[in-house]
């Protein structure tokens, strides 16, 4: 059976927000302070997430699962969830594609665990290669860790890596060519995303 949306499109992708929390405060995403997080008792357990994903994969042939947040790597024991999802099978016996969207700040600490658990792909958000500008956009001094996380993910076998760049006029639009060169030199697919005001 297929899931069909109101526009007649067959749904094959499931995005799973594993947490509302984030270790960055990107200027285009959230305020610097004052966020009210969900109580932990309101966040789905890994078993509940697996159940929802199992229904979608086994009954509706959803073949792509994307883990997002907030920032998914701040959720404790994330590789355990990946392992549960990697055990699911479509009606044809194949494993669904499992991807992660992350800011990359802690990626180097768990990249190998995620790969061993069955994660297939990683997208990292990276809006600037300049430390002071990176800090201004994310309100965190984590550029070195993000770049190290990307390198570690490549080292353990996540290739090709994809990097998402939110382009803001007057903020980082002058770095487009530098980011393209970074991608070319490091075998990384750079994808530019138009800034969408949320206020």
Secondary structure, 3 states (H helix, E strand, C coil): CCCECCCCCECCEEEEECCCCCCCCCCCCCCCCCCCCCCHHHCCCHHHHHHHHHHHHHHHCCCEEEEECCCHHHCCCHHHHHHHHHCCCCCCCCCCEEEEEECCCCHHHHHHHHHHHCCCEEEEECCCCCHHHHHHHHCCCCHHHHHHHHHHHHHCCCCCEEEEEEECCCCCHHHHHHHHHHHHHHCEEEEEEECCCCC
